Amino acid sequence: MLEVLIGEGFFATPRTIGDIRTQLRDQKAMSFEATDLSPGLTRLLREGKLRREKADKQYVYSAV
């Protein structure tokens, strides 16, 4: 689902894990815990599909 969000342009602006969870819940009718999303986000970071920065004491993710 994270790759679908990348394809839809969701990560054109930086997003927190909370933003990602809300988008998946409200727009895709899928509920995930933050701990469920973390491995997928890490994989996408390593593959170079997302980048991560620290903002306001939490990480934000955006498309490369």
Z-matrix of the N, CA and C atoms (Angstrom, degrees):
N
C 1 1.453
C 2 1.535 1 111.37
N 3 1.327 2 116.54 1 -30.64
C 4 1.465 3 118.92 2 179.23
C 5 1.526 4 111.01 3 -64.53
N 6 1.323 5 116.48 4 -38.76
C 7 1.467 6 118.97 5 178.49
C 8 1.528 7 111.01 6 -67.91
N 9 1.315 8 117.91 7 -32.45
C 10 1.468 9 121.28 8 174.92
C 11 1.528 10 109.21 9 -62.55
N 12 1.321 11 116.99 10 -44.96
C 13 1.466 12 120.56 11 178.71
C 14 1.531 13 111.46 12 -62.04
N 15 1.329 14 116.82 13 -37.93
C 16 1.467 15 119.93 14 175.93
C 17 1.523 16 109.30 15 -60.82
N 18 1.331 17 116.76 16 -47.37
C 19 1.461 18 121.94 17 -179.43
C 20 1.520 19 113.15 18 -62.55
N 21 1.315 20 116.83 19 -31.60
C 22 1.467 21 121.46 20 179.30
C 23 1.527 22 112.93 21 -81.82
N 24 1.327 23 117.19 22 -3.69
C 25 1.460 24 120.54 23 179.06
C 26 1.522 25 114.44 24 84.35
N 27 1.318 26 117.32 25 11.97
C 28 1.466 27 120.83 26 -178.66
C 29 1.526 28 112.12 27 -59.83
N 30 1.330 29 116.63 28 -34.13
C 31 1.452 30 120.99 29 -177.17
C 32 1.523 31 112.89 30 -91.38
N 33 1.323 32 117.37 31 18.54
C 34 1.474 33 120.50 32 176.15
C 35 1.525 34 110.44 33 -65.04
N 36 1.321 35 116.32 34 -27.71
C 37 1.461 36 121.76 35 172.86
C 38 1.523 37 107.62 36 -117.22
N 39 1.309 38 119.09 37 151.07
C 40 1.470 39 121.32 38 -178.22
C 41 1.531 40 111.97 39 -59.64
N 42 1.344 41 114.76 40 137.05
C 43 1.476 42 121.37 41 -177.79
C 44 1.514 43 110.99 42 -130.28
N 45 1.318 44 115.34 43 141.97
C 46 1.464 45 120.88 44 174.90
C 47 1.529 46 108.51 45 -86.59
N 48 1.334 47 115.42 46 168.92
C 49 1.466 48 118.78 47 175.80
C 50 1.528 49 109.52 48 -61.95
N 51 1.316 50 117.60 49 -35.72
C 52 1.468 51 120.72 50 176.45
C 53 1.516 52 111.90 51 -61.19
N 54 1.342 53 116.83 52 -41.78
C 55 1.470 54 120.88 53 176.53
C 56 1.527 55 110.88 54 -61.01
N 57 1.333 56 115.47 55 -42.28
C 58 1.468 57 120.71 56 -178.59
C 59 1.517 58 109.72 57 -65.24
N 60 1.323 59 117.09 58 -45.57
C 61 1.474 60 120.99 59 179.19
C 62 1.526 61 110.93 60 -60.08
N 63 1.334 62 116.72 61 -43.50
C 64 1.466 63 120.52 62 -179.87
C 65 1.528 64 111.18 63 -63.88
N 66 1.319 65 116.67 64 -43.74
C 67 1.467 66 120.43 65 179.56
C 68 1.527 67 110.86 66 -61.52
N 69 1.321 68 116.86 67 -45.92
C 70 1.464 69 120.01 68 -179.93
C 71 1.530 70 110.87 69 -64.82
N 72 1.315 71 117.16 70 -39.16
C 73 1.464 72 120.43 71 -179.90
C 74 1.531 73 111.37 72 -68.53
N 75 1.328 74 116.88 73 -47.76
C 76 1.461 75 120.67 74 -173.14
C 77 1.525 76 113.67 75 -80.28
N 78 1.323 77 117.33 76 -37.29
C 79 1.465 78 119.89 77 -174.38
C 80 1.527 79 114.35 78 -100.64
N 81 1.326 80 116.43 79 -22.82
C 82 1.467 81 119.97 80 -177.27
C 83 1.524 82 113.01 81 -117.08
N 84 1.334 83 116.76 82 -2.25
C 85 1.462 84 122.88 83 -179.45
C 86 1.525 85 111.72 84 55.16
N 87 1.337 86 115.81 85 40.78
C 88 1.456 87 121.48 86 178.80
C 89 1.518 88 108.16 87 -126.95
N 90 1.319 89 116.55 88 131.89
C 91 1.459 90 121.04 89 -178.02
C 92 1.527 91 109.76 90 -109.24
N 93 1.331 92 115.79 91 126.96
C 94 1.455 93 122.17 92 179.16
C 95 1.519 94 109.43 93 -132.57
N 96 1.308 95 116.20 94 147.09
C 97 1.455 96 122.12 95 169.47
C 98 1.529 97 107.56 96 -84.47
N 99 1.318 98 116.73 97 157.82
C 100 1.460 99 120.55 98 178.54
C 101 1.528 100 110.49 99 -58.65
N 102 1.324 101 116.44 100 -37.06
C 103 1.468 102 119.80 101 -179.88
C 104 1.526 103 112.12 102 -67.61
N 105 1.326 104 117.49 103 -23.51
C 106 1.465 105 121.09 104 176.26
C 107 1.525 106 110.95 105 -75.54
N 108 1.322 107 117.20 106 -31.80
C 109 1.457 108 121.43 107 -176.94
C 110 1.530 109 112.91 108 -83.58
N 111 1.306 110 117.47 109 -27.76
C 112 1.466 111 121.55 110 -174.36
C 113 1.527 112 114.35 111 -55.50
N 114 1.345 113 120.23 112 -46.10
C 115 1.475 114 118.60 113 179.70
C 116 1.538 115 112.68 114 -62.39
N 117 1.311 116 117.23 115 -38.69
C 118 1.458 117 120.47 116 178.39
C 119 1.515 118 112.09 117 -66.65
N 120 1.315 119 116.87 118 -40.28
C 121 1.459 120 120.67 119 177.52
C 122 1.527 121 110.63 120 -64.83
N 123 1.327 122 116.62 121 -41.00
C 124 1.466 123 120.80 122 178.29
C 125 1.524 124 110.37 123 -62.59
N 126 1.314 125 117.71 124 -42.63
C 127 1.462 126 121.34 125 178.83
C 128 1.519 127 110.76 126 -61.32
N 129 1.326 128 117.36 127 -44.16
C 130 1.463 129 121.47 128 -179.82
C 131 1.525 130 111.48 129 -67.27
N 132 1.319 131 117.29 130 -32.38
C 133 1.465 132 120.80 131 174.17
C 134 1.524 133 110.07 132 -63.98
N 135 1.313 134 116.40 133 -47.40
C 136 1.472 135 121.00 134 -178.75
C 137 1.520 136 112.13 135 -66.07
N 138 1.321 137 117.16 136 -32.22
C 139 1.465 138 121.39 137 178.40
C 140 1.522 139 112.19 138 -79.50
N 141 1.322 140 116.99 139 -7.01
C 142 1.452 141 120.98 140 178.71
C 143 1.521 142 114.87 141 79.89
N 144 1.331 143 116.97 142 18.90
C 145 1.466 144 120.84 143 179.58
C 146 1.532 145 112.30 144 -90.71
N 147 1.334 146 115.83 145 -23.82
C 148 1.463 147 121.76 146 176.77
C 149 1.519 148 108.80 147 -129.94
N 150 1.327 149 115.68 148 160.09
C 151 1.459 150 121.39 149 170.27
C 152 1.526 151 107.11 150 -126.38
N 153 1.326 152 115.01 151 159.13
C 154 1.456 153 120.28 152 -175.50
C 155 1.517 154 108.73 153 -132.07
N 156 1.336 155 115.37 154 137.74
C 157 1.457 156 122.37 155 175.96
C 158 1.516 157 108.26 156 -135.96
N 159 1.302 158 116.05 157 155.00
C 160 1.462 159 120.07 158 177.83
C 161 1.523 160 108.62 159 -93.98
N 162 1.321 161 115.89 160 127.34
C 163 1.466 162 122.34 161 178.92
C 164 1.523 163 108.20 162 -141.15
N 165 1.306 164 116.05 163 128.37
C 166 1.477 165 120.99 164 179.65
C 167 1.525 166 112.15 165 52.30
N 168 1.329 167 116.14 166 45.89
C 169 1.462 168 123.38 167 175.26
C 170 1.522 169 114.93 168 67.52
N 171 1.336 170 117.64 169 13.75
C 172 1.458 171 120.03 170 174.34
C 173 1.517 172 108.96 171 -142.60
N 174 1.316 173 116.22 172 158.97
C 175 1.447 174 120.04 173 -179.31
C 176 1.522 175 110.61 174 -80.96
N 177 1.329 176 114.89 175 144.39
C 178 1.446 177 121.54 176 170.92
C 179 1.526 178 108.14 177 -121.76
N 180 1.303 179 115.63 178 144.75
C 181 1.460 180 122.74 179 -175.69
C 182 1.528 181 108.90 180 -114.97
N 183 1.334 182 115.63 181 139.74
C 184 1.452 183 120.26 182 177.02
C 185 1.519 184 108.90 183 -144.34
N 186 1.324 185 115.50 184 160.64
C 187 1.458 186 121.59 185 -179.69
C 188 1.519 187 109.48 186 -71.63
N 189 1.306 188 114.34 187 149.89
C 190 1.471 189 120.92 188 178.64
C 191 1.515 190 109.18 189 -80.35
